Amino acid sequence: MKRLTLMIPILMILSCQQKDKKTTVTDQQKTEDPHSFAQPSIAYVEHLDLDLKVDFEKQKLTGKASWTINNKAKANEIIFDNSKLSVSKVTLGTDEKETTFTFGPETEFLGRALKVAISPETKLVNIYYTTDKDASALQWLNPQQTAGKKKPYLFTQSQTIAARSWVPCQDSPGIRFTYNAKVEVPVDLLALMSAENPQTKNNTGVYQFKQTHAIPSYLLALAVGDITFKAIDERTGVYAEPSVLDKAVYEFADMGKMVNAAEKLYGPYRWGRYDLLVLPPSFPFGGMENPNLTFITPTIIAGDRSLVSIICHELAHSWSGNLVTNSNWNDFWLNEGFTNYFERRIDEEIFGRKEAEMQEVFARQALDATVEDMGAESKDTHLKTDYTGRNPDDGTNDIAYEKGFYFLKTIEAAVGREKFDVFLRGYFDTNAFKSLTTEQFLDYLNQHLIKGDKALEAKINIDKWVYGAGVPSNVVASSSERFKAIDVLVANWRKTGVAKGLSKEIVSSNEKRYFISQLPEDLKASDMATLDAEFKFTNSKNTDLQRAWYTLAIRHHYTAAKDNIKAYLLENGRMWHIIPLYKEYMTTAEGAKTARDIYKQARPNYHPMTYRAIDKLLK
């Protein structure tokens, strides 16, 4: 989520791309995945030709997925993942000879296996299908749910295992494929994908896409809406609804600098363009790192560029996640821990070391809170997790993100930043367009960095970090001089009760967020009124500050913020911003009633992933 580098020469980029293409399929993993029915050790997919028609009236996709396969074992069957898809027929080869198919039993979280009869010579499988109205990956928005309020909108969220609800696929991050697509939409709307994209609408409503690098299914993405585009520089730009576009372009003006900073750290950006799509507010995450086109929440458009570090995070995924991917969701930390580390290195390059230090303090707070919530001895606090038989979405927590980050910080501290940077650059280059397990990463670490040094291995304490619970004792300490100064200001305020002038000393978004987090538990509503008069927190447009302040307002019965909190919950669909407020409301009977009343109005505007989580919370 300072310094510019020279552009990588075009010939060098093309050379890297040609090399990458040769390694995309032959080096992919063939291991089984507990969250997929596919058996890639027998037969796996290599390329997708997708033909889709988008029907907003019926809220469904009608499609043909033509899969080029590698029938490695010369088998008579290939297995795809499927969730609520209606399959009308399956054919084989370019001559479309119809074949038989069957479904396995419905399995919680996973859907059903789609088993297709093939021959040992089969190279192409064509699946004709339609999606279900309740497909978990598809968010259909009516015009009122968009920024423009005039035209409908569709976007997908395939991570972690929802791609199977809109494309029959082998839905595992260990199986990579290239794709081409043709998408037909209403002529007044624009279609975009995680691929090479158009920048303007055409007069046919038919759009062609190409993704030349092999990606896993969770990075398949589609968006359709009243969308326009503006460039930031020669390889970055912003897509958004017309009423949002200019604000977004201003907010994200540093995108080009971010890409340059990332390349300076860990090598060339290999995906061509890096563009953002600002989605409607119901998008459940801060961002989704779809190749070529990051999906981003509008909640980071604060008007002052104070929340744009999330773009550093999504950009970093172009290396850690999209380029080198976790082989299955039990290795999720390989995506997110690396990305949080890389994000903060980009932050440091662009915004300075003090900014990165503040982010690290927040990271430690989040990690400690997660460990406390899960239990210090919980196996779910291991980096190498086991979500077999459970929804892998449950692993999307700060163990993967922040414990993973601190493990890499610990390695950096043990060997030095310069040496660690050389290691990471080599890691990304060597494993480009591959999917790895935790064990494969550890083998690479031992071979290229530890090199049999038992003292260094013990200093890092690898097994405790990866296979142990909680936070190891050798975790690198995080501190911020700015935050220490704020601690003094908080202590003085507690003594004197005088807030006047504090807003001139506590200025940045992170400083204000930290200040709110350090306010005492015995805070009174009258204290909040005093602070609100000084900082104007209740009326802030910064969603990070709103979340922090509104949580305290609910806890300490600060009723002056009541209407703002309701508006925030009605307009914001970002999970990690709204679920904490619902949780806080549920701590009292009166609050629970308020939460349920607001939720009745808000639920239709939320993504399925969001409302399912809140449904459980409010039971």
FILUM-377124 format. One line per 2 residues: number of its first residue (from 1); their letters; for each residue z, y, x of C-alpha. Coordinates in Angstrom, 2 decimals. Each point is the difference from the previous one (the first is absolute). Layout:
BEGIN
NUM> a> Z Y X; ...;
This chain:
BEGIN
1> mk> 0.00 0.00 0.00; -3.39 10.50 12.23;
3> rl> -2.40 -1.37 2.05; -3.60 -0.90 -0.73;
5> tl> -1.98 -2.64 1.83; -3.68 -0.01 0.80;
7> mi> -2.23 -1.87 -2.45; -0.77 -3.55 1.08;
9> pi> -3.67 -0.10 1.04; -2.23 -1.40 -2.71;
11> lm> -1.38 -2.78 2.19; 3.49 -1.18 0.83;
13> il> 0.91 -0.15 -3.69; -3.16 -1.95 -0.81;
15> sc> 0.71 -2.37 2.86; 3.52 -0.63 -1.31;
17> qq> -1.33 -0.54 -3.53; -2.57 -2.53 1.19;
19> kd> 2.69 -1.86 1.91; 2.31 0.10 -3.03;
21> kk> -2.64 -1.47 -2.31; -0.37 -3.05 2.25;
23> tt> 3.70 -0.81 -0.25; 0.68 0.67 -3.67;
25> vt> -0.56 -3.42 -1.57; 0.19 -2.57 2.75;
27> dq> 3.44 1.15 1.13; 1.64 0.27 -3.41;
29> qk> 3.03 -2.14 -0.73; -0.29 -3.29 -1.88;
31> te> 3.70 -0.43 -0.77; 1.25 -0.67 -3.52;
33> dp> 1.69 2.82 -1.90; 2.91 -0.67 -2.41;
35> hs> -1.28 2.77 -2.27; -3.56 -1.27 -0.28;
37> fa> -1.56 -3.16 -1.45; -2.86 0.21 2.52;
39> qp> -0.31 -2.68 2.64; -1.82 1.83 2.80;
41> si> 0.39 -2.90 2.42; -2.51 -1.80 -2.23;
43> ay> -2.29 2.75 -1.35; 0.27 3.77 0.18;
45> ve> -1.95 3.12 -0.96; -1.85 2.23 2.47;
47> hl> -1.92 2.57 -2.06; 0.05 1.37 -3.56;
49> dl> -2.86 1.45 -2.02; 1.64 1.56 -3.04;
51> dl> -1.78 1.25 -3.14; 2.29 1.81 -2.45;
53> kv> -0.32 1.88 -3.26; 2.93 2.23 -0.99;
55> df> 0.71 0.19 -3.75; 2.59 2.68 -0.83;
57> ek> -0.15 -0.63 -3.74; 1.00 -3.66 0.34;
59> qk> 1.97 0.61 3.20; -1.59 -2.84 1.88;
61> lt> -2.30 -0.74 2.92; -2.92 -2.37 -0.42;
63> gk> -1.10 -1.42 3.29; -1.81 -2.47 2.18;
65> as> 1.69 -0.88 3.29; -2.38 -1.73 2.39;
67> wt> 1.90 -1.49 2.91; -1.59 -1.14 3.24;
69> in> 2.25 -2.81 1.16; 0.70 -2.10 3.07;
71> nk> 0.42 -3.58 -1.19; 1.71 -0.96 3.21;
73> ak> 1.10 -3.47 -1.09; -3.22 -0.80 -1.89;
75> an> 2.16 -0.21 -3.11; -0.97 -0.49 -3.65;
77> ei> 2.26 2.78 -1.23; 0.97 3.56 0.85;
79> if> 3.06 1.70 -1.51; 0.31 3.64 -1.05;
81> dn> 2.95 2.01 -1.30; -0.18 1.27 -3.56;
83> sk> 2.32 1.98 -2.25; -1.01 0.25 -3.67;
85> ls> -3.73 0.15 0.77; -2.35 -1.38 -2.62;
87> vs> -2.61 -2.04 1.91; -3.16 -0.65 -2.00;
89> kv> -1.95 -2.01 2.56; -0.32 -0.83 3.69;
91> tl> -3.26 -0.68 1.82; -0.91 -1.06 3.52;
93> gt> -2.59 1.40 2.37; -2.69 2.61 -0.47;
95> de> -1.69 -2.24 -2.57; 3.20 0.23 -2.11;
97> ke> 0.47 -3.69 -0.76; 2.91 -0.22 -2.44;
99> tt> 3.05 -1.95 1.14; 3.30 -1.09 -1.49;
101> ft> 3.33 1.71 0.45; 3.58 -0.61 -1.07;
103> fg> 3.27 1.93 -0.03; 3.33 -1.07 1.40;
105> pe> 3.28 0.52 -1.90; 1.34 3.52 -0.46;
107> te> 2.48 0.81 2.75; 2.44 2.90 -0.16;
109> fl> -1.16 2.97 2.10; -3.08 -1.86 1.26;
111> gr> -2.16 -0.56 -3.07; -2.24 -3.09 -0.01;
113> al> -2.19 -1.71 2.55; -3.73 0.13 -0.73;
115> kv> -1.49 -3.23 1.35; -3.78 0.00 0.41;
117> ai> -2.05 -3.14 0.61; -2.34 0.40 2.98;
119> sp> -1.97 -2.23 2.36; 0.43 -0.30 3.76;
121> et> -3.10 2.20 0.40; 1.11 2.80 -2.34;
123> kl> -0.11 3.47 1.54; 0.07 2.26 -3.08;
125> vn> 2.27 -0.05 -3.08; -0.70 2.37 -2.93;
127> iy> 2.84 0.61 -2.47; -0.68 1.82 -3.30;
129> yt> 3.12 1.46 -1.58; 1.77 2.75 -1.93;
131> td> 3.43 1.47 0.63; 2.94 -0.03 -2.38;
133> kd> 1.18 3.24 -1.61; 3.38 -0.52 1.69;
135> as> -1.39 -0.75 3.48; 2.80 0.88 2.40;
137> al> -2.26 1.80 2.48; -1.75 2.24 -2.53;
139> qw> 1.41 3.30 -1.22; -2.04 1.37 -2.91;
141> ln> 0.82 3.62 -0.79; -0.97 1.92 -3.09;
143> pq> -1.07 3.63 0.52; 3.48 1.32 -0.83;
145> qt> 1.43 -1.97 2.93; -2.25 1.72 2.54;
147> ag> 0.19 3.43 1.61; -3.13 1.24 -1.76;
149> kk> 0.95 -1.37 -3.45; -3.69 -0.48 -0.92;
151> kp> -1.28 -3.32 1.36; 1.45 -3.49 0.51;
153> yl> 0.92 -1.45 3.38; 0.33 -3.42 1.59;
155> ft> 1.60 -0.97 3.28; 1.01 -3.29 1.58;
157> qs> 3.04 -1.06 1.98; -0.71 -3.39 1.58;
159> qt> 2.99 -0.27 2.34; 1.71 -2.39 0.21;
161> ia> -1.63 -2.77 -2.08; -1.64 1.87 -2.88;
163> ar> -3.60 -0.09 1.26; -0.30 -3.36 -1.79;
165> sw> 0.41 1.82 -3.32; -3.28 1.92 0.40;
167> vp> -2.06 -2.16 2.37; 0.17 -3.80 0.35;
169> cq> 0.78 -0.28 3.70; 1.99 -1.77 2.67;
171> ds> 2.84 2.46 -0.31; 1.74 -0.32 3.35;
173> pg> 0.26 2.58 2.81; -0.91 -2.78 2.42;
175> ir> -3.51 -0.35 -1.47; -2.40 2.83 0.87;
177> ft> -3.50 0.76 -1.28; -2.64 2.71 -0.04;
179> yn> -1.37 1.25 -3.30; -2.80 1.80 -1.82;
181> ak> 0.43 1.23 -3.56; -1.95 1.51 -2.87;
183> ve> 2.12 1.75 -2.62; -1.25 1.40 -3.31;
185> vp> 2.11 2.74 -1.63; -0.51 2.72 -2.64;
187> vd> -2.50 2.55 1.33; 2.50 2.89 -0.05;
189> ll> 2.41 -1.84 2.33; 0.00 -0.85 3.72;
191> al> 0.83 -3.43 1.45; 1.64 -0.46 3.40;
193> ms> 1.09 -3.09 1.95; 1.70 -1.01 3.25;
195> ae> -3.38 0.27 1.71; -2.76 2.46 0.87;
197> np> 0.09 2.47 -2.92; -2.21 2.53 -1.78;
199> qt> 1.17 3.62 0.02; -1.64 1.12 -3.26;
201> kn> -0.77 -1.44 -3.43; -3.50 -1.25 -0.73;
203> nt> -1.91 -0.01 -3.28; -0.01 -3.79 -0.48;
205> gv> 3.69 -0.95 0.14; -0.87 -2.85 2.38;
207> yq> 1.55 0.09 3.49; -0.55 -2.22 3.03;
209> fk> 2.67 -0.75 2.60; 0.19 -1.76 3.36;
211> qt> 2.99 -1.06 2.08; -1.29 -1.31 3.33;
213> ha> 3.40 -0.93 1.44; 1.82 -3.10 -1.16;
215> ip> 3.04 0.88 -2.13; 2.55 -2.02 -1.98;
217> sy> -0.09 0.05 -3.80; 3.00 2.31 -0.39;
219> ll> -2.14 2.78 1.48; -2.65 -0.31 -2.73;
221> al> 0.16 3.23 -1.97; -1.87 1.80 -2.77;
223> av> 0.49 3.38 -1.65; -2.08 1.57 -2.79;
225> gd> 0.50 3.45 -1.43; -0.99 3.64 -0.14;
227> it> 0.19 0.29 3.77; -1.38 2.60 2.41;
229> fk> -0.04 0.24 3.80; 0.56 2.55 2.77;
231> ai> -0.21 -0.59 3.72; 2.82 0.83 2.42;
233> de> -2.10 -0.61 3.11; -2.92 -2.18 1.07;
235> rt> 1.77 -3.30 -0.74; 2.87 0.84 -2.37;
237> gv> 0.10 1.36 -3.54; 1.72 -0.03 -3.37;
239> ya> -0.99 -1.40 -3.39; 1.90 1.21 -3.06;
241> ep> -0.38 1.15 -3.57; -1.58 3.49 -0.08;
243> sv> 3.23 1.77 -1.01; 1.85 -1.56 2.96;
245> ld> -2.63 0.10 2.73; 0.54 3.44 1.54;
247> ka> 3.78 -0.44 0.12; -0.44 -3.41 1.64;
249> vy> -2.46 1.29 2.60; 2.47 2.73 0.98;
251> ef> 2.90 -2.47 0.12; -1.83 -2.55 2.14;
253> ad> -1.73 2.37 2.42; 1.45 -1.82 3.03;
255> mg> -1.65 -3.37 -0.76; -2.49 0.35 2.84;
257> km> 2.77 0.80 2.47; 1.88 -3.07 -1.18;
259> vn> -2.96 -2.29 0.64; -0.50 1.49 3.46;
261> aa> 3.69 -0.43 0.82; -0.06 -3.62 -1.16;
263> ek> -3.06 -0.75 2.15; 1.66 1.57 3.00;
265> ly> 2.92 -2.39 -0.40; -1.57 -3.36 -0.82;
267> gp> -3.76 0.11 0.24; -3.07 0.78 -2.11;
269> yr> 0.05 0.27 -3.76; -2.40 -2.81 -0.94;
271> wg> -0.69 0.57 -3.69; -2.50 2.88 0.05;
273> ry> 1.35 2.64 -2.39; 3.64 0.58 -0.89;
275> dl> 0.24 1.54 -3.47; 2.79 0.44 -2.55;
277> lv> -0.16 -0.48 -3.75; 2.71 1.91 -1.87;
279> lp> 0.81 -2.15 -3.02; 1.59 0.97 -3.31;
281> ps> 3.83 0.06 -0.04; 0.41 -3.58 -1.29;
283> fp> -0.92 -1.41 3.42; 3.12 -2.03 0.89;
285> fg> 0.13 0.61 3.76; -0.10 2.84 2.46;
287> gm> -3.29 -1.34 1.28; -2.13 -3.11 0.33;
289> en> -1.93 -0.50 3.21; -3.29 -1.24 -1.47;
291> pn> -2.59 0.02 2.84; -2.11 3.16 0.19;
293> lt> 1.78 1.41 -3.05; 3.78 0.35 -0.10;
295> fi> 1.34 0.31 -3.53; 2.71 2.69 -0.01;
297> tp> 2.55 1.25 -2.51; -0.29 3.58 -1.29;
299> ti> 3.78 0.27 0.38; -0.42 1.00 3.66;
301> ia> -1.95 3.15 -0.92; 2.95 2.37 0.36;
303> gd> -2.06 3.10 0.81; 1.51 0.40 3.48;
305> rs> -1.20 -3.16 1.84; 3.60 -1.17 0.24;
307> lv> -0.62 -3.60 -1.11; -3.22 -0.87 1.79;
309> si> 1.54 -2.37 2.55; -0.70 -2.74 -2.52;
311> ic> -3.65 0.41 0.94; 0.98 -0.85 3.58;
313> he> 1.40 -3.24 -1.40; -3.10 -0.94 -1.97;
315> la> -2.25 0.97 2.90; 2.05 -2.15 2.39;
317> hs> -0.77 -2.96 -2.26; -3.60 0.30 1.18;
319> ws> 1.34 -1.71 3.12; 3.17 -1.81 -1.10;
321> gn> -0.84 -1.80 -3.23; -3.72 0.54 -0.51;
323> lv> -1.07 -0.77 3.58; 2.77 -2.47 0.90;
325> tn> 1.46 -1.53 -3.16; 2.97 -2.15 -0.96;
327> sn> -1.24 -3.55 -0.61; 2.10 -0.37 -3.15;
329> wn> 2.61 2.05 -1.82; 2.91 -1.68 1.79;
331> df> -1.24 1.88 3.08; -0.24 3.36 -1.81;
333> wl> 1.97 1.80 2.72; -3.03 -0.38 2.29;
335> ne> -1.76 2.47 -2.28; 2.74 2.42 -0.91;
337> gf> 2.34 -0.04 2.99; -2.90 0.70 2.34;
339> tn> -1.32 2.66 -2.36; 3.32 1.84 -0.22;
341> yf> 0.19 0.01 3.79; -3.57 1.25 0.32;
343> er> 0.50 2.57 -2.78; 2.92 1.60 1.83;
345> ri> -1.94 0.10 3.24; -2.77 1.91 -1.82;
347> de> 2.65 2.26 -1.56; 1.31 0.72 3.49;
349> ei> -3.48 0.84 1.28; -0.80 2.32 -2.92;
351> fg> 3.36 1.45 -1.01; 2.19 -0.44 3.07;
353> rk> 2.85 -2.19 1.19; 2.63 1.72 -2.18;
355> ea> -1.91 -0.99 -3.12; -0.25 -3.61 1.15;
357> em> 3.73 -0.07 0.75; 0.80 1.12 -3.54;
359> qe> -2.25 -2.71 -1.41; 1.80 -2.59 2.12;
361> vf> 3.40 1.06 -1.36; -1.30 -0.46 -3.54;
363> ar> -1.38 -3.38 1.07; 3.41 -1.16 1.18;
365> qa> 1.64 1.22 -3.21; -2.55 -1.93 -2.06;
367> ld> 0.40 -3.15 2.09; 3.79 0.03 -0.20;
369> at> -0.11 0.57 -3.76; -2.40 -2.92 -0.47;
371> ve> 2.09 -2.37 2.10; 3.12 1.03 -1.93;
373> dm> -1.79 -0.55 -3.29; -1.37 -3.43 0.97;
375> ga> 3.05 -1.17 1.90; 0.42 0.02 3.77;
377> es> -0.49 -3.79 0.21; -2.89 -0.26 -2.44;
379> kd> -3.04 -1.86 1.30; -2.10 2.66 -1.69;
381> th> 1.15 2.36 2.76; -1.83 -2.11 2.59;
383> lk> -3.29 1.46 1.23; -1.59 -3.40 -0.46;
385> td> 0.68 -0.50 -3.69; -0.59 -2.80 -2.48;
387> yt> -1.18 1.10 -3.44; -1.46 -3.39 -0.86;
389> gr> 0.38 -0.53 -3.74; 0.74 3.68 -0.53;
391> np> -2.06 3.11 -0.59; -1.06 1.29 3.42;
393> dd> 0.28 3.54 -1.40; 3.76 -0.51 0.40;
395> gt> -0.52 0.11 3.75; -1.29 3.57 -0.21;
397> nd> 3.26 1.49 1.21; 1.53 1.73 2.99;
399> ia> 0.61 -3.22 1.92; -3.74 -0.29 0.66;
401> ye> -0.41 3.75 0.46; 3.11 1.18 1.83;
403> kg> 1.45 -3.09 1.64; -3.53 -0.65 1.25;
405> fy> -0.16 3.57 1.30; 3.33 -0.29 1.82;
407> fl> -1.00 -3.33 1.57; -3.01 1.72 1.56;
409> kt> 2.15 2.99 1.03; 2.35 -2.45 1.71;
411> ie> -2.90 -1.53 1.94; -1.20 3.48 0.95;
413> aa> 3.47 0.91 1.28; 0.20 -3.21 2.03;
415> vg> -3.37 0.32 1.79; -0.74 3.73 -0.18;
417> re> -2.41 1.85 -2.25; -2.92 0.05 2.43;
419> kf> 0.05 -3.75 0.50; 0.51 -0.66 -3.70;
421> dv> -2.96 2.22 -0.91; -2.26 -2.00 2.33;
423> fl> 1.28 -3.19 -1.65; -0.65 1.28 -3.53;
425> rg> -3.49 1.25 0.86; -0.78 -3.45 1.39;
427> yf> 1.51 -1.67 -3.07; -2.24 1.94 -2.39;
429> dt> -3.12 -0.50 2.14; 0.56 -3.71 0.61;
431> na> 0.82 -0.84 -3.62; -2.37 2.37 -1.77;
433> fk> -1.11 -1.32 -3.42; 2.33 -2.98 0.23;
435> sl> 3.00 -1.08 -2.08; 3.11 -1.14 1.89;
437> tt> 3.28 -1.73 -0.71; 3.29 1.21 1.40;
439> eq> -0.05 -2.91 2.42; -3.45 0.98 1.27;
441> fl> 1.23 3.53 0.62; 3.02 -1.31 1.87;
443> dy> -2.26 -2.19 2.13; -2.11 3.06 0.81;
445> ln> 3.16 2.00 0.77; 1.30 -2.69 2.33;
447> qh> -3.34 -0.42 1.76; -0.87 3.67 0.46;
449> li> 3.33 1.83 0.23; 2.99 -2.30 0.52;
451> kg> -1.89 -2.21 2.48; 2.89 -2.39 0.51;
453> dk> 2.54 2.72 0.77; 3.16 -1.56 -1.43;
455> al> 2.07 3.13 0.59; -2.49 2.10 -1.94;
457> ea> -0.15 -2.55 -2.80; 3.78 0.05 -0.27;
459> ki> 0.07 3.80 0.11; -2.37 0.22 -2.96;
461> ni> 1.76 -2.86 -1.84; -3.19 -1.14 -1.69;
463> dk> 1.35 -2.95 -2.00; 2.78 2.09 -1.53;
465> wv> -2.46 2.66 -1.12; -2.59 -2.37 -1.42;
467> yg> 2.02 -2.95 -1.28; 3.46 1.54 -0.38;
469> ag> 1.66 1.85 -2.86; 0.95 3.65 -0.11;
471> vp> -0.48 2.53 2.78; 0.54 -1.28 3.57;
473> sn> 2.58 1.77 2.12; -2.56 1.12 2.59;
475> vv> -1.84 2.19 -2.52; -1.13 3.30 1.50;
477> as> 2.13 2.92 -1.14; -1.71 2.73 -1.99;
479> ss> 1.19 3.58 -0.04; -1.25 3.51 -0.69;
481> er> 1.40 3.20 1.43; -1.16 1.85 -3.11;
483> fk> 1.89 -2.42 -2.20; 3.13 0.37 2.13;
485> ai> -0.22 3.76 -0.57; -0.31 -0.62 -3.74;
487> dv> 3.11 -2.20 0.11; 1.89 3.06 1.28;
489> lv> -1.43 2.13 -2.80; 1.04 -2.57 -2.60;
491> an> 3.52 -0.10 1.44; 0.23 3.81 -0.08;
493> wr> -1.27 0.11 -3.58; 2.63 -2.54 -1.06;
495> kt> 2.70 2.21 1.51; -1.20 3.32 -1.34;
497> gv> -2.09 -0.84 -3.08; -2.40 2.77 1.08;
499> ak> -3.65 -1.05 -0.27; -1.59 3.41 0.46;
501> gl> -2.31 0.04 3.01; -0.22 -3.79 0.41;
503> sk> -3.62 -0.07 -1.17; -0.96 2.17 2.97;
505> ei> 1.54 -2.49 2.43; -1.11 -3.21 -1.76;
507> vs> -3.72 0.53 -0.39; -2.30 -3.01 0.36;
509> sn> -0.46 -2.75 -2.57; 1.75 -2.56 2.21;
511> ek> 2.88 2.36 0.72; 0.56 0.63 -3.71;
513> ry> -0.28 -3.69 -0.79; 2.58 -0.82 2.65;
515> fi> 2.29 2.77 -1.25; -0.09 -1.48 -3.50;
517> sq> 0.74 -3.47 1.37; 3.13 1.27 1.79;
519> lp> 1.59 1.71 -2.99; 3.44 -1.46 -0.81;
521> ed> 0.61 -2.68 -2.62; 2.54 2.20 -1.79;
523> lk> -2.67 2.62 -0.69; 0.51 1.84 -3.29;
525> as> -2.60 1.36 -2.37; 1.20 3.49 0.87;
527> dm> -0.64 -0.71 3.69; -3.52 -1.10 -0.87;
529> at> -0.55 3.21 -1.96; 1.03 2.03 3.06;
531> ld> -2.38 -1.92 2.27; -2.79 0.12 -2.57;
533> ae> 0.26 3.78 -0.19; -0.49 0.15 3.77;
535> fk> -2.69 -2.68 0.50; -1.72 -0.25 -3.43;
537> ft> 0.02 -3.79 0.33; -0.34 -0.68 -3.72;
539> ns> -3.30 1.87 -0.18; -1.36 -1.30 3.30;
541> kn> -3.57 -1.33 0.09; 0.86 -2.31 2.90;
543> td> 0.38 -3.46 -1.54; 2.15 -1.34 2.86;
545> lq> 2.51 2.79 -0.60; -0.23 -0.44 -3.75;
547> ra> 0.82 -3.70 0.25; 3.01 0.65 2.26;
549> wy> 1.30 2.95 -2.02; -0.58 -1.56 -3.41;
551> tl> 1.88 -3.13 1.05; 3.04 2.16 0.75;
553> ai> -0.52 1.98 -3.21; 0.22 -3.20 -2.06;
555> rh> 2.99 -1.29 1.98; 1.97 3.24 -0.25;
557> hy> -1.05 0.99 -3.54; -1.86 3.12 1.01;
559> ta> -1.60 0.60 -3.39; -1.99 3.05 1.13;
561> ak> -2.48 -2.44 1.55; -0.29 -2.21 -3.11;
563> dn> -3.37 1.29 -1.23; -1.51 -0.02 3.48;
565> ik> 1.09 -3.59 0.55; -1.62 -1.06 -3.25;
567> ay> -3.24 1.77 0.89; 0.08 -1.59 3.46;
569> ll> 0.34 -3.50 -1.47; -2.74 0.62 -2.55;
571> en> -2.50 1.38 2.51; 0.71 -2.06 3.14;
573> gr> -0.87 -3.70 0.23; 0.89 -0.56 3.64;
575> mw> 2.39 -2.97 0.02; 2.30 1.00 2.84;
577> hi> 0.37 3.46 -1.49; 0.91 -0.92 -3.56;
579> ip> 1.80 -3.35 0.15; 3.01 1.51 1.87;
581> ly> 0.44 2.51 -2.83; -0.10 -2.70 -2.67;
583> ke> 2.52 -2.01 2.04; 2.29 2.99 0.19;
585> ym> -0.21 0.56 -3.75; 0.93 -3.64 -0.62;
587> tt> 3.41 0.40 1.66; 1.46 1.51 -3.20;
589> ae> -0.43 -0.78 -3.69; -1.07 3.55 -0.79;
591> ga> -2.45 -0.02 2.90; -1.45 -3.34 -1.09;
593> kt> -0.79 1.45 -3.41; -1.72 2.99 1.60;
595> ar> -2.00 -2.30 2.31; -1.23 -2.14 -2.89;
597> di> -0.94 3.04 -2.09; -2.05 1.47 2.85;
599> yk> -1.53 -3.37 0.84; -1.39 -0.45 -3.51;
601> qa> -2.19 3.03 0.61; -0.70 -0.64 3.68;
603> rp> -0.87 -3.71 0.00; -3.63 0.39 -1.21;
605> ny> -0.69 2.24 3.00; 1.32 -2.47 2.59;
607> hp> -1.87 -2.63 2.00; 0.72 -3.64 -1.02;
609> mt> 1.82 -0.60 3.30; 2.23 2.96 -0.78;
611> yr> 0.81 -0.69 -3.63; 0.69 -3.68 0.65;
613> ai> 2.63 0.98 2.58; 1.57 2.56 -2.34;
615> dk> -0.13 -2.41 -2.95; 2.30 -2.33 1.96;
617> ll> 2.26 2.86 1.03; 0.51 1.32 -3.52;
619> k> 0.62 -3.35 -1.72;
